[in-house]
Amino acid sequence: MWRQYSLLWMFVALAGSICAIGRATAEILTALLPDSVPGYDAGPGITVETGEHPEQMPLGLREGPVVLAPKLEESAGYDSNALPGPHRRGSWEITTGATLAASTETSQATVGGVASLEDRRELALPAQSRTDGSVSAGSRIAVGQDEATVALAHVERHEDRGEIATIPSDRPVAFRVDDVRIGYTFHRARWSLTPDLEATDWRYDPTTIGGLPADQSYRNRLVFQAGVTLRYELAPLRDLVFVVRGIGQDYTDTPAGQVNPGSRSYQFLAGMSDQTDPVWHWRLLIGGEVRSFDAPLYRPQNTLIAEGGASWSPSATTTVWATISRETDAATEEGVSGLTYMAARLAIAHELRRNLLLNGWAAWQQQDDFQGGYQAGTHFGLSLTWMVNRMMRVALTYDQIDLRGSTQAAGATSPGYSRGLGLMSVRMGL
């Protein structure tokens, strides 16, 4: 009887979530928000292992029921191309970062928050220096056998030229993000059903390109998302997963004479995750997105979307993981309604000694604008981390990024961008 009721409720919830919002985009907040905050730590994908043993991790400071985890990191190195524009120039770089995480846990709830600040100084090019920061908090609450989550965040960052789908501005573009999300998971035997809601406000500061003013307010937007995730446990640690999303995208500051790229989309994904094997873990979701635009000038877009990942641990000292994704996102150029983003990443972590960790990674990314034009890039890196003790880490890191592409207008080739960044970092944590 309960199964009949739950299936009926599921279809009503799916239909309701689609009709309530009805617009789609794949905004990626994962890189901006800490995964240690309840509510932001349950996203899809493969969790990357830290490679740290329990005795090497900081204990934190306890103040009554609250655990505080302060961290300070200082990095110094050389950036072979600190200028975002077409003219190449290197600079020595010093970065200072501070993070304070706080959490408390009871039998019914977990509450946590993270505040972070990072200051990057380009010694030869002071105009390229920037300061970023974020504040986020969330909670996970047990309601009988069910679970409720709520999380919110404020982020102030700069769009780095080494990232895919960026513009050749004279300096990194400053932007702000405010995000709030809520979810509720119903657990019934082998079934779990999670409806969720999320609202995100994106705001961009003006910049210059080739010395000329370039207003970026046309990228300001409000994104509303509603979704339902259904899981069915085939066996312990082996699940079927079904996802339906409806996402609305409202551009709030489209310049006069420009077409507003606001859109309404629906996403459908289905797949499986399996963590039963002690050596292999994997997850794969495949589906489609149907997007229609408010302006009749822009044609509807039907897009294949997918996300997946796998990790392989052939020994206790080595882990290899790979991720793939194909999704849509908001465009960065005026007159472009959106883009398709594809990425593939491969990484390896190997424990040379118990306190010496070697990491390597390689990634390929490409974005294709709906109106033509593309940008592609590769990213390679290597790091060596010495875990001195619980409180101290010393790391040597090298990153190589290369971008190429064409502009949306007339299909002309846009300036490529290449950068190598070598850093030595010292991190202290309690």
N, C-alpha and C positions, 0 to 999 in steps of 0.2 A: 504494500500500500504506500509506504513511504517513498519507494523508488518511483512509482507513478507520479506522486506529488512533486518530487524533486525534479524529474524530467520536465514536467509541465512548467514549474517555476523557472527552470533554466531557460527554456525557449522564450518565456515572457521577458526575462531579464535581458536576454540577447537582443530581442527586438526593441525593447525599451531603450537600451543603451545606444543603439544605432540611431533611432529616431530623435533622441534627446539632443545629440550633438551633431553628428552627421558631417564632419569635415576631417580630412586626414593629412598628416605630415609626420615624418619620422624624426622629430627633434631629438637630438642626442645630448642628454644631460649627464651621461655616465662619467665623462671625463671631467666634468665641472664639479660634481658633488661627491663627498666622501662616502665610501661604501660601508663605513663603520657606524653610520647613523641609522637607527631603526626606521623602517619605511623607505629608506634609500638603499638598503642592502639586500633586497629581494628581487632585483631585476633579472631578466633572462640572460643567459650566457653561461660561460664556464668560469668558475672562480679560480683565479690564479693562486697557486700556493706561494707562500712567502719564502720558503726555504729555511726559515728559522726554527730552531728547536725550542721547546718550552723554556729551557734553562737560559736561553739567549734573549728572551723577550723581556722588555721592561715590566716591572711589577706595578707601576703607577703609585699614586699617593692616595691614601684613603682618609677621607674626612667624614666620619660617621658612616651613613649608607652610600655616600658618593665617592666614586673612584675618579681621580684626576690623572690625566696622562699628558704632561707637558713635553714638548719636543722642540729642539732648536737645531737648525741645519745651516751650515755655512759652506758655500761652494765657490771655487775660483777656477778660471780656465780661459780658453781662447775660442772665440767665435770667428770662423773664417769669412763670414758674410753677415755682418750685423745690420746692413742696410736693406730694407724690404724692396726698394725700387730696382731699376735696371743697372745701377752703378754698384759694383762690388767693392766692399771695404771691410777689412777685419777689425776686431777689437778685443782687448782683454775684458773679461766679464767677472763681476763679483755678485753673487746672489745670497741673500740672507732670508731665511724662512723660519717662521715660528708657528706652532700649532698647539692648541690646548683642547683636549677632548675630555668630556665629563660624562659619566654614566652611573646609573643606579638601577638596581634590579630587585624586585620582590617576586613572590610566588605568582602574582597576577599580572605584573607589568614590567616592562623594560623601557627606560627613558634614557636618551643620550643626546649629546650635542657636540659640535666641533666648530671652533673658530680658528681661522688660519690667516696668515699675512705673509706675503712674499715680495721682497724688493730686489729688483734686478738692475744693476748699474753697468752700463757700457762705457768703459773708461775713455775710449777714443771718440765716442759718439754719444755725448750726454743726452741728446734729443731722443735717442732710442731707449733710454731708461724708462722703466715703468714699475708701478706697484700694484699688486693684485691682492685680493682678499675675499673671504667668504665666511658666512655664518649659517649654520644649519642645525636643526633639532628635529627629533622625532620620537615616537613612542609606539610600542607594540603592547597591546592589552589583551589578555585572555578573557573571553566571555563564554564560560562553560567550556565546551570543546571547540568553540570557534575562536577567531582571532581578528582583532581590529588594529589597523595601523593608521597613523597620521604623521606627516612630515612636512616641513617648510624650510625654505632656504633663500638667502640673498647672496648673490655672487657678483663681484666686480672684477672683470678680467680684461685682457687685451687679446685681440685676434692676431696671432703670430703669422708672419709671412710663410713660415715653413709648413703651415697646415694646408690641407687640400681645400679647394673652393674658396680661396681668398683673393682679394684685389691687390694690385701692385701699389699700395699706398706708400707715402714717404715715411711713415712710422706706423707701429702697430695700432690698430683701431680699438679704442676703448668701448666696452659694452657692459651692460648690467642685465642680470637675470633674476627675477623673483618667481619662485615656484612653490606650489602647495599641492599635496596629493593626499588622498584618503583611500583606504581600501578595507574590505571586510571579507574574511575567508570562512566559508561554511564547510565544516568537516563532517562527512557522513560515511562511515565504513570506508570503502575504497575510493569514494568520490570526494573531491574538494572543488568548491566553486568560489571564485574571487571576483566580484565586481569592484571596479575602482574608478576614481575620478581624479583628474589633474588639470591645473590651470597654470600657465607659464606666461610671463610678461617679459619680452625681449626689447631692450632699448640700446641704441647705438649712438656714439658721439660723432661729430663731424671730423673729417681728416683732410689731407691734401694728397693729390696725385700729380707728380711732376711740378710741384709748387703751386698748383691751382686748387682752390677750395673744392671739396667733394663732400657734400652733405650726405650723411648716411641714414637720415631719418626715414627714408623710404623702406628701410628694413625693419622698422619698429612694428611689432605685432603682438597680438594676444593669441595664445594657442590653448584651446580647450579640448580635453580628451576624456572619453569614457570607454571603458573596455570591460570585458569579461574573460577570465581565464578558467577553463575547465580542465581538471586533471583526473585521470582514472588510473589507479594503481594496478597494473597487471601482475606485479610481484613486488616485494620489498625493494625499493630503490630503482624500480623500473616503471615509468609512467607514460601514458598517452597524454598529450597536451593539445588543447584546442583554444585558440585566441580569436576574439572578435574585438575590433577597435573602431570607434568613430571619433574623428578629430576635426575640430573646427579651427580655422586660421583666419584671423581678422587683422588686416594691415591698417594701422590707425593714422599714418601720416604720409599717405601717397601724394607726391607733388602734383600740382595742377598740370593737366595735360598728359599725365601718365595713367596707364591702365592699372587699376587695383588688382593685384594678383591673389586676392582672397579666394579660398577654395573650400570644397566640402568633399571628404573622402571616407571610404570604408575599407578596412583591412581585415583579411581572413587568413589565419595561419593554423596549420595542423602539423603535428609531428610527435616526436618521442624523445625521452631522455632515459639514459641507462647508466647507473652507477653500481651495478651488481658485481662487475669484474674488478678485482683489486688493482689490476694493471691498467685497464682501459676505462675511461669515463667519456661519454659522448652525449650530445644533444643536437637535434636538427628540427627546425620548423620551416615549412615551405607554404607559401600561399600567394595571395594577390591583393592589389590595391586598386580601387576604382575611385578616380578623382575627377570632380567637376568643378569648374571655376565660376565665380560670380559674374565675371565679365564674359560675354559671348565671344569676344575676340580670341580668347584662349580655348583651344580644343580640349576636350576631356582626355584624360590619360589613364590607360590601363597598364599596370606595371606588375611584373613578377617580383615578389619580395621573398627574402629568406634570411634566416640567421641560424648559425650553428657553431659548434665547437667540439673539440675532443682533446683529451689529455691522456698521455701515455707515460707510465712510470716503470720502465724496464728494470729498475733497481731502486734501492732505498736512497741512492744518492743522485739520481737523474730523473728529471721530469721534462717531457716535451708536450707543448700544447699548441693547438692551431685553432683559429677562428675564421669564419667566412660570414659575409653579410651582403645583402643587396636590398636597398631601401630607397625611399625618397626623402627629400629635405627641402628647406627653403633656399632660394637662390640668393647670391650675393650681388648680382648685377641688376641695374635698372632695366625694365622691359623684359625680364625673364621671369616666368611664372613659377619655376621650380626646377629640380634636378633629380637625377637618379644617381645614387652613390653606391659604389661597390668597393669591397675591401677584402683582402686576405692577409692573414698574419700567421707567422710561425715563430715560436720562441722556445728556448731551451734553458734550463737551469741545472747546473751540475755542481755538486758539492766536492770540491777538490780536497778539502779537509772539513772537519766538523764546523770550523769557524771561518772557512774561506769558500765563498760562493761565486761561481762564474755564470754569467747570464749572457745570452746572445739572442738577437731578434732580427727579423726581416719582415717587411710589410710592403704590400702594393695597394694603391688606392686609385680610383678614377671616378670623376663626376662628369655626367653628361647632361647639359642643359636641355630642357624641353624644347627650347627655340633654336637649338644648335649651339655649337661650341662645346669644348670639353677641357678638362684639366686632369692630368695623371701624375702620379708621384711614386717614388720608392723611398723606403726608410730602412736603414741598416744600423745596427748598434751592438756594442759590446760593453760589459761592465764587470768589474772585479770588486767584490765586497768583502772586507775583513771585519768580522764581528769581534771586536776587541773584548767586550764584556756585555753585560746586560744593558748598560747605559750608553755605549759608544759604538758607532759604525764608521768605517772609513771606506770610501768607494772611489774608484777610477772609472770614468764613463766616457765613451766616444759615440756620437751620433752623426750619421751622414744622411742628409735629406736632399732629394732632387725632384723638382717639379717642372713640368712642361705643359703646354696647352695652346688653345686658340681662343680668341674672343668671340662673343656672340655676334657682334656687328661685323658683317662682311666676311666672316670666317678668317680674319687675319690672325697670324701667329702672334701670341702675346709673349712678353719677355719671360724666359725661363728663370728659375731660381735654384741655386745650389748652396748648401751650407754644411760645413763640418763643425761640430762643437765638441771640444774635449774639456772635461771638468774633473776636478778632484773635490770630493765632498766629505765633510765631517758632520755626523749627526749625533746629537746628545739627547737622550730621553730618559725620563725617570719612571 
